[in-house]
């Protein structure tokens, strides 16, 4: 039995996207996150939305499940998913260069 790899949404942290949000060449997948409603390649590339601005607007609106065709998974917890993606973003922030003590 083949395991289907799922990908996290970089906007809301939902762990069930069927494709990576961005292709290896940098283009959007055009998949719509069922959790936050962000469409990769459209919301960002065409409309100019950033992940963080979309995330804050979604949070302010109550972090409601976006999809009308799919129900949220039983273990769907938007606050936990968002905190995970924000923690990862902070951890990925550029580090300050070390000072050369010999200079």
NUVEXLUM-674666 format. One record per atom (N, C-alpha, C): residue number from 0; residue in one letter; chain; atom name; x, y, z. Coordinates in steps of 0.001 Angstrom, whole numbers, padded with zeros to 6 digits. Layout:
BEGIN
+-----+----+----+----+---------+---------+---------+
!   i ! aa ! ch ! at !       u !       v !       w !
+-----+----+----+----+---------+---------+---------+
! NUM !  A !  A ! CA !       X !       Y !       Z !
...
+-----+----+----+----+---------+---------+---------+
END
This chain:
BEGIN
+-----+----+----+----+---------+---------+---------+
!   i ! aa ! ch ! at !       u !       v !       w !
+-----+----+----+----+---------+---------+---------+
!   0 !  X !  A !  N !  000840 ! -001186 !  000000 !
!   0 !  X !  A ! CA !  000000 !  000000 !  000000 !
!   0 !  X !  A !  C !  000883 !  001248 !  000000 !
!   1 !  X !  A !  N !  000622 !  002162 ! -000924 !
!   1 !  X !  A ! CA !  001428 !  003363 ! -001063 !
!   1 !  X !  A !  C !  000934 !  004450 ! -000117 !
!   2 !  X !  A !  N !  001862 !  005091 !  000586 !
!   2 !  X !  A ! CA !  001524 !  006172 !  001495 !
!   2 !  X !  A !  C !  001521 !  007479 !  000712 !
!   3 !  X !  A !  N !  000475 !  008273 !  000891 !
!   3 !  X !  A ! CA !  000380 !  009564 !  000225 !
!   3 !  X !  A !  C !  001026 !  010602 !  001124 !
!   4 !  X !  A !  N !  002020 !  011309 !  000591 !
!   4 !  X !  A ! CA !  002688 !  012348 !  001361 !
!   4 !  X !  A !  C !  001830 !  013602 !  001371 !
!   5 !  X !  A !  N !  001646 !  014155 !  002529 !
!   5 !  X !  A ! CA !  000903 !  015406 !  002679 !
!   5 !  X !  A !  C !  001880 !  016528 !  002996 !
!   6 !  X !  A !  N !  001485 !  017741 !  002685 !
!   6 !  X !  A ! CA !  002360 !  018899 !  002840 !
!   6 !  X !  A !  C !  001676 !  019951 !  003702 !
!   7 !  X !  A !  N !  002447 !  020646 !  004547 !
!   7 !  X !  A ! CA !  001852 !  021682 !  005389 !
!   7 !  X !  A !  C !  001618 !  022984 !  004628 !
!   8 !  X !  A !  N !  000570 !  023674 !  005010 !
!   8 !  X !  A ! CA !  000288 !  024999 !  004445 !
!   8 !  X !  A !  C !  001190 !  026005 !  005158 !
!   9 !  X !  A !  N !  001996 !  026775 !  004420 !
!   9 !  X !  A ! CA !  002863 !  027753 !  005059 !
!   9 !  X !  A !  C !  002111 !  028973 !  005587 !
!  10 !  X !  A !  N !  000833 !  029077 !  005275 !
!  10 !  X !  A ! CA !  000020 !  030186 !  005777 !
!  10 !  X !  A !  C ! -000567 !  029854 !  007138 !
!  11 !  X !  A !  N ! -001297 !  028730 !  007207 !
!  11 !  X !  A ! CA ! -002020 !  028401 !  008445 !
!  11 !  X !  A !  C ! -001501 !  027160 !  009154 !
!  12 !  X !  A !  N ! -000602 !  026410 !  008519 !
!  12 !  X !  A ! CA ! -000046 !  025221 !  009143 !
!  12 !  X !  A !  C ! -000852 !  023961 !  008953 !
!  13 !  X !  A !  N ! -001972 !  024031 !  008250 !
!  13 !  X !  A ! CA ! -002771 !  022831 !  007988 !
!  13 !  X !  A !  C ! -001867 !  021782 !  007345 !
!  14 !  X !  A !  N ! -001803 !  020568 !  007901 !
!  14 !  X !  A ! CA ! -000834 !  019585 !  007427 !
!  14 !  X !  A !  C ! -001281 !  018697 !  006266 !
!  15 !  X !  A !  N ! -002402 !  018967 !  005620 !
!  15 !  X !  A ! CA ! -002947 !  018025 !  004647 !
!  15 !  X !  A !  C ! -002980 !  018442 !  003198 !
!  16 !  X !  A !  N ! -002127 !  019381 !  002760 !
!  16 !  X !  A ! CA ! -002125 !  019727 !  001336 !
!  16 !  X !  A !  C ! -001621 !  018540 !  000529 !
!  17 !  X !  A !  N ! -002213 !  018308 ! -000627 !
!  17 !  X !  A ! CA ! -001815 !  017158 ! -001433 !
!  17 !  X !  A !  C ! -000561 !  017413 ! -002256 !
!  18 !  X !  A !  N ! -000183 !  018689 ! -002437 !
!  18 !  X !  A ! CA !  001010 !  019045 ! -003204 !
!  18 !  X !  A !  C !  001815 !  020070 ! -002422 !
!  19 !  X !  A !  N !  003137 !  020158 ! -002679 !
!  19 !  X !  A ! CA !  003893 !  021259 ! -002079 !
!  19 !  X !  A !  C !  003299 !  022575 ! -002592 !
!  20 !  X !  A !  N !  003183 !  023588 ! -001753 !
!  20 !  X !  A ! CA !  002595 !  024862 ! -002194 !
!  20 !  X !  A !  C !  003329 !  025520 ! -003364 !
!  21 !  X !  A !  N !  004655 !  025342 ! -003404 !
!  21 !  X !  A ! CA !  005453 !  025897 ! -004483 !
!  21 !  X !  A !  C !  006161 !  024754 ! -005193 !
!  22 !  X !  A !  N !  006269 !  024843 ! -006503 !
!  22 !  X !  A ! CA !  006973 !  023825 ! -007272 !
!  22 !  X !  A !  C !  008479 !  024028 ! -007122 !
!  23 !  X !  A !  N !  009238 !  023064 ! -007572 !
!  23 !  X !  A ! CA !  010699 !  023195 ! -007503 !
!  23 !  X !  A !  C !  011200 !  024389 ! -008290 !
!  24 !  X !  A !  N !  010496 !  024738 ! -009347 !
!  24 !  X !  A ! CA !  010906 !  025882 ! -010159 !
!  24 !  X !  A !  C !  010392 !  027204 ! -009587 !
!  25 !  X !  A !  N !  009602 !  027143 ! -008501 !
!  25 !  X !  A ! CA !  009158 !  028368 ! -007832 !
!  25 !  X !  A !  C !  007726 !  028767 ! -008096 !
!  26 !  X !  A !  N !  007049 !  028118 ! -009017 !
!  26 !  X !  A ! CA !  005658 !  028462 ! -009306 !
!  26 !  X !  A !  C !  004709 !  027912 ! -008259 !
!  27 !  X !  A !  N !  003511 !  028455 ! -008245 !
!  27 !  X !  A ! CA !  002501 !  027993 ! -007302 !
!  27 !  X !  A !  C !  001836 !  026711 ! -007756 !
!  28 !  X !  A !  N !  001369 !  025928 ! -006808 !
!  28 !  X !  A ! CA !  000712 !  024658 ! -007127 !
!  28 !  X !  A !  C ! -000733 !  024848 ! -007582 !
!  29 !  X !  A !  N ! -001310 !  025993 ! -007316 !
!  29 !  X !  A ! CA ! -002715 !  026322 ! -007580 !
!  29 !  X !  A !  C ! -003678 !  025569 ! -006672 !
!  30 !  X !  A !  N ! -003141 !  024810 ! -005718 !
!  30 !  X !  A ! CA ! -003994 !  024146 ! -004737 !
!  30 !  X !  A !  C ! -004527 !  025205 ! -003764 !
!  31 !  X !  A !  N ! -005765 !  025022 ! -003349 !
!  31 !  X !  A ! CA ! -006387 !  025910 ! -002365 !
!  31 !  X !  A !  C ! -006373 !  025191 ! -001026 !
!  32 !  X !  A !  N ! -005834 !  025845 ! -000011 !
!  32 !  X !  A ! CA ! -005833 !  025241 !  001321 !
!  32 !  X !  A !  C ! -007276 !  025197 !  001825 !
!  33 !  X !  A !  N ! -007771 !  024019 !  002183 !
!  33 !  X !  A ! CA ! -009150 !  023938 !  002655 !
!  33 !  X !  A !  C ! -009348 !  024581 !  004018 !
!  34 !  X !  A !  N ! -008274 !  024787 !  004736 !
!  34 !  X !  A ! CA ! -008352 !  025381 !  006059 !
!  34 !  X !  A !  C ! -008477 !  026910 !  005981 !
!  35 !  X !  A !  N ! -007487 !  027568 !  005368 !
!  35 !  X !  A ! CA ! -007471 !  029042 !  005351 !
!  35 !  X !  A !  C ! -007932 !  029659 !  004037 !
!  36 !  X !  A !  N ! -008025 !  028866 !  002969 !
!  36 !  X !  A ! CA ! -008508 !  029372 !  001684 !
!  36 !  X !  A !  C ! -007463 !  029998 !  000786 !
!  37 !  X !  A !  N ! -006194 !  029970 !  001172 !
!  37 !  X !  A ! CA ! -005124 !  030546 !  000358 !
!  37 !  X !  A !  C ! -004907 !  029676 ! -000873 !
!  38 !  X !  A !  N ! -004828 !  030285 ! -002060 !
!  38 !  X !  A ! CA ! -004539 !  029538 ! -003284 !
!  38 !  X !  A !  C ! -003137 !  029897 ! -003764 !
!  39 !  X !  A !  N ! -002257 !  028915 ! -003735 !
!  39 !  X !  A ! CA ! -000858 !  029118 ! -004078 !
!  39 !  X !  A !  C ! -000705 !  029348 ! -005572 !
!  40 !  X !  A !  N ! -000072 !  030477 ! -005907 !
!  40 !  X !  A ! CA !  000082 !  030866 ! -007302 !
!  40 !  X !  A !  C ! -000951 !  031894 ! -007715 !
!  41 !  X !  A !  N ! -002010 !  032046 ! -006946 !
!  41 !  X !  A ! CA ! -003052 !  033035 ! -007246 !
!  41 !  X !  A !  C ! -003090 !  034090 ! -006136 !
!  42 !  X !  A !  N ! -003341 !  033654 ! -004905 !
!  42 !  X !  A ! CA ! -003415 !  034605 ! -003791 !
!  42 !  X !  A !  C ! -002097 !  035359 ! -003628 !
!  43 !  X !  A !  N ! -000987 !  034655 ! -003833 !
!  43 !  X !  A ! CA !  000321 !  035280 ! -003661 !
!  43 !  X !  A !  C !  000827 !  035918 ! -004951 !
!  44 !  X !  A !  N !  000990 !  035139 ! -005994 !
!  44 !  X !  A ! CA !  001583 !  035654 ! -007224 !
!  44 !  X !  A !  C !  000682 !  036657 ! -007941 !
!  45 !  X !  A !  N ! -000586 !  036338 ! -008085 !
!  45 !  X !  A ! CA ! -001491 !  037208 ! -008844 !
!  45 !  X !  A !  C ! -002047 !  038362 ! -008008 !
!  46 !  X !  A !  N ! -002425 !  038088 ! -006759 !
!  46 !  X !  A ! CA ! -003053 !  039120 ! -005915 !
!  46 !  X !  A !  C ! -002056 !  039836 ! -005003 !
!  47 !  X !  A !  N ! -000822 !  039323 ! -004892 !
!  47 !  X !  A ! CA !  000201 !  039998 ! -004093 !
!  47 !  X !  A !  C !  000071 !  039812 ! -002592 !
!  48 !  X !  A !  N ! -000717 !  038839 ! -002163 !
!  48 !  X !  A ! CA ! -000882 !  038589 ! -000725 !
!  48 !  X !  A !  C !  000350 !  037890 ! -000158 !
!  49 !  X !  A !  N !  000723 !  038265 !  001044 !
!  49 !  X !  A ! CA !  001793 !  037549 !  001735 !
!  49 !  X !  A !  C !  001160 !  036531 !  002666 !
!  50 !  X !  A !  N !  001931 !  035514 !  003004 !
!  50 !  X !  A ! CA !  001421 !  034489 !  003920 !
!  50 !  X !  A !  C !  001032 !  035112 !  005257 !
!  51 !  X !  A !  N !  001870 !  035995 !  005778 !
!  51 !  X !  A ! CA !  001602 !  036559 !  007105 !
!  51 !  X !  A !  C !  000375 !  037473 !  007115 !
!  52 !  X !  A !  N !  000182 !  038263 !  006084 !
!  52 !  X !  A ! CA ! -000997 !  039139 !  006039 !
!  52 !  X !  A !  C ! -002265 !  038296 !  005911 !
!  53 !  X !  A !  N ! -002248 !  037278 !  005048 !
!  53 !  X !  A ! CA ! -003412 !  036397 !  004898 !
!  53 !  X !  A !  C ! -003718 !  035709 !  006227 !
!  54 !  X !  A !  N ! -002646 !  035210 !  006875 !
!  54 !  X !  A ! CA ! -002801 !  034509 !  008153 !
!  54 !  X !  A !  C ! -003464 !  035409 !  009199 !
!  55 !  X !  A !  N ! -003024 !  036657 !  009299 !
!  55 !  X !  A ! CA ! -003589 !  037572 !  010294 !
!  55 !  X !  A !  C ! -005046 !  037913 !  009992 !
!  56 !  X !  A !  N ! -005370 !  038067 !  008713 !
!  56 !  X !  A ! CA ! -006764 !  038347 !  008337 !
!  56 !  X !  A !  C ! -007648 !  037136 !  008654 !
!  57 !  X !  A !  N ! -007139 !  035936 !  008376 !
!  57 !  X !  A ! CA ! -007861 !  034694 !  008664 !
!  57 !  X !  A !  C ! -008046 !  034532 !  010170 !
!  58 !  X !  A !  N ! -007003 !  034830 !  010929 !
!  58 !  X !  A ! CA ! -007071 !  034752 !  012390 !
!  58 !  X !  A !  C ! -008108 !  035744 !  012922 !
!  59 !  X !  A !  N ! -008073 !  036975 !  012432 !
!  59 !  X !  A ! CA ! -009012 !  038006 !  012883 !
!  59 !  X !  A !  C ! -010458 !  037638 !  012564 !
!  60 !  X !  A !  N ! -010664 !  036859 !  011497 !
!  60 !  X !  A ! CA ! -012014 !  036429 !  011112 !
!  60 !  X !  A !  C ! -012459 !  035175 !  011873 !
!  61 !  X !  A !  N ! -011638 !  034690 !  012799 !
!  61 !  X !  A ! CA ! -012040 !  033566 !  013631 !
!  61 !  X !  A !  C ! -011474 !  032214 !  013224 !
!  62 !  X !  A !  N ! -010508 !  032193 !  012302 !
!  62 !  X !  A ! CA ! -009854 !  030959 !  011840 !
!  62 !  X !  A !  C ! -010866 !  029881 !  011466 !
!  63 !  X !  A !  N ! -011869 !  030280 !  010693 !
!  63 !  X !  A ! CA ! -012916 !  029339 !  010270 !
!  63 !  X !  A !  C ! -012433 !  028466 !  009119 !
!  64 !  X !  A !  N ! -012914 !  027233 !  009078 !
!  64 !  X !  A ! CA ! -012619 !  026302 !  007993 !
!  64 !  X !  A !  C ! -013133 !  026906 !  006703 !
!  65 !  X !  A !  N ! -012314 !  026976 !  005680 !
!  65 !  X !  A ! CA ! -012659 !  027668 !  004450 !
!  65 !  X !  A !  C ! -013442 !  026830 !  003439 !
!  66 !  X !  A !  N ! -013112 !  025549 !  003334 !
!  66 !  X !  A ! CA ! -013705 !  024707 !  002299 !
!  66 !  X !  A !  C ! -015182 !  024440 !  002556 !
!  67 !  X !  A !  N ! -015971 !  024554 !  001497 !
!  67 !  X !  A ! CA ! -017390 !  024185 !  001584 !
!  67 !  X !  A !  C ! -017606 !  022742 !  001150 !
!  68 !  X !  A !  N ! -016642 !  022183 !  000417 !
!  68 !  X !  A ! CA ! -016778 !  020830 ! -000108 !
!  68 !  X !  A !  C ! -016147 !  019755 !  000768 !
!  69 !  X !  A !  N ! -015213 !  020153 !  001618 !
!  69 !  X !  A ! CA ! -014536 !  019219 !  002512 !
!  69 !  X !  A !  C ! -014819 !  019598 !  003955 !
!  70 !  X !  A !  N ! -015010 !  018599 !  004767 !
!  70 !  X !  A ! CA ! -015175 !  018853 !  006201 !
!  70 !  X !  A !  C ! -013804 !  018853 !  006859 !
!  71 !  X !  A !  N ! -013653 !  019621 !  007940 !
!  71 !  X !  A ! CA ! -012364 !  019585 !  008629 !
!  71 !  X !  A !  C ! -012122 !  018209 !  009260 !
!  72 !  X !  A !  N ! -010867 !  017777 !  009310 !
!  72 !  X !  A ! CA ! -010568 !  016508 !  009966 !
!  72 !  X !  A !  C ! -010921 !  016592 !  011449 !
!  73 !  X !  A !  N ! -011158 !  015445 !  012054 !
!  73 !  X !  A ! CA ! -011531 !  015429 !  013468 !
!  73 !  X !  A !  C ! -010465 !  016054 !  014350 !
!  74 !  X !  A !  N ! -009206 !  015918 !  013963 !
!  74 !  X !  A ! CA ! -008119 !  016467 !  014775 !
!  74 !  X !  A !  C ! -007694 !  017873 !  014348 !
!  75 !  X !  A !  N ! -008497 !  018547 !  013528 !
!  75 !  X !  A ! CA ! -008157 !  019889 !  013048 !
!  75 !  X !  A !  C ! -008162 !  020863 !  014208 !
!  76 !  X !  A !  N ! -007054 !  021529 !  014416 !
!  76 !  X !  A ! CA ! -006903 !  022495 !  015500 !
!  76 !  X !  A !  C ! -006155 !  023703 !  014938 !
!  77 !  X !  A !  N ! -006875 !  024685 !  014437 !
!  77 !  X !  A ! CA ! -006208 !  025789 !  013748 !
!  77 !  X !  A !  C ! -005226 !  026557 !  014629 !
!  78 !  X !  A !  N ! -005508 !  026730 !  015911 !
!  78 !  X !  A ! CA ! -004589 !  027472 !  016778 !
!  78 !  X !  A !  C ! -003251 !  026750 !  016892 !
!  79 !  X !  A !  N ! -003285 !  025431 !  017020 !
!  79 !  X !  A ! CA ! -002049 !  024658 !  017110 !
!  79 !  X !  A !  C ! -001291 !  024704 !  015791 !
!  80 !  X !  A !  N ! -002000 !  024564 !  014678 !
!  80 !  X !  A ! CA ! -001345 !  024600 !  013370 !
!  80 !  X !  A !  C ! -000685 !  025960 !  013133 !
!  81 !  X !  A !  N ! -001385 !  027037 !  013450 !
!  81 !  X !  A ! CA ! -000835 !  028383 !  013249 !
!  81 !  X !  A !  C !  000380 !  028601 !  014137 !
!  82 !  X !  A !  N !  000298 !  028199 !  015395 !
!  82 !  X !  A ! CA !  001444 !  028420 !  016276 !
!  82 !  X !  A !  C !  002663 !  027636 !  015790 !
!  83 !  X !  A !  N !  002445 !  026453 !  015223 !
!  83 !  X !  A ! CA !  003551 !  025654 !  014695 !
!  83 !  X !  A !  C !  004207 !  026353 !  013511 !
!  84 !  X !  A !  N !  003396 !  026868 !  012590 !
!  84 !  X !  A ! CA !  003966 !  027525 !  011401 !
!  84 !  X !  A !  C !  004652 !  028840 !  011797 !
!  85 !  X !  A !  N !  004128 !  029550 !  012774 !
!  85 !  X !  A ! CA !  004776 !  030780 !  013219 !
!  85 !  X !  A !  C !  006083 !  030490 !  013949 !
!  86 !  X !  A !  N !  006124 !  029432 !  014739 !
!  86 !  X !  A ! CA !  007364 !  029041 !  015427 !
!  86 !  X !  A !  C !  008437 !  028671 !  014419 !
!  87 !  X !  A !  N !  008049 !  027930 !  013388 !
!  87 !  X !  A ! CA !  009000 !  027546 !  012354 !
!  87 !  X !  A !  C !  009511 !  028777 !  011616 !
!  88 !  X !  A !  N !  008643 !  029750 !  011387 !
!  88 !  X !  A ! CA !  009051 !  030976 !  010697 !
!  88 !  X !  A !  C !  010056 !  031747 !  011546 !
!  89 !  X !  A !  N !  009839 !  031786 !  012844 !
!  89 !  X !  A ! CA !  010780 !  032481 !  013722 !
!  89 !  X !  A !  C !  012120 !  031765 !  013752 !
!  90 !  X !  A !  N !  012078 !  030439 !  013764 !
!  90 !  X !  A ! CA !  013301 !  029658 !  013773 !
!  90 !  X !  A !  C !  014089 !  029784 !  012483 !
!  91 !  X !  A !  N !  013402 !  030123 !  011408 !
!  91 !  X !  A ! CA !  014048 !  030237 !  010102 !
!  91 !  X !  A !  C !  014526 !  031655 !  009816 !
!  92 !  X !  A !  N !  014332 !  032560 !  010786 !
!  92 !  X !  A ! CA !  014744 !  033947 !  010581 !
!  92 !  X !  A !  C !  016260 !  034011 !  010394 !
!  93 !  X !  A !  N !  016722 !  034938 !  009573 !
!  93 !  X !  A ! CA !  018164 !  035036 !  009354 !
!  93 !  X !  A !  C !  018878 !  035346 !  010670 !
!  94 !  X !  A !  N !  019981 !  034694 !  010877 !
!  94 !  X !  A ! CA !  020762 !  034904 !  012092 !
!  94 !  X !  A !  C !  021774 !  036003 !  011841 !
!  95 !  X !  A !  N !  022093 !  036725 !  012899 !
!  95 !  X !  A ! CA !  023110 !  037762 !  012783 !
!  95 !  X !  A !  C !  024470 !  037113 !  012598 !
!  96 !  X !  A !  N !  025289 !  037714 !  011780 !
!  96 !  X !  A ! CA !  026635 !  037148 !  011606 !
!  96 !  X !  A !  C !  027418 !  037245 !  012904 !
!  97 !  X !  A !  N !  028258 !  036245 !  013166 !
!  97 !  X !  A ! CA !  029101 !  036272 !  014360 !
!  97 !  X !  A !  C !  030183 !  037314 !  014170 !
!  98 !  X !  A !  N !  030495 !  037981 !  015260 !
!  98 !  X !  A ! CA !  031564 !  038967 !  015199 !
!  98 !  X !  A !  C !  032901 !  038266 !  015220 !
!  99 !  X !  A !  N !  033798 !  038789 !  014474 !
!  99 !  X !  A ! CA !  035145 !  038246 !  014459 !
!  99 !  X !  A !  C !  035892 !  038840 !  015647 !
! 100 !  X !  A !  N !  036163 !  038019 !  016638 !
! 100 !  X !  A ! CA !  036798 !  038495 !  017866 !
! 100 !  X !  A !  C !  038268 !  038825 !  017658 !
! 101 !  X !  A !  N !  038847 !  038332 !  016591 !
! 101 !  X !  A ! CA !  040252 !  038584 !  016355 !
! 101 !  X !  A !  C !  040524 !  039918 !  015668 !
! 102 !  X !  A !  N !  039484 !  040612 !  015229 !
! 102 !  X !  A ! CA !  039679 !  041861 !  014474 !
! 102 !  X !  A !  C !  039739 !  043062 !  015369 !
+-----+----+----+----+---------+---------+---------+
END
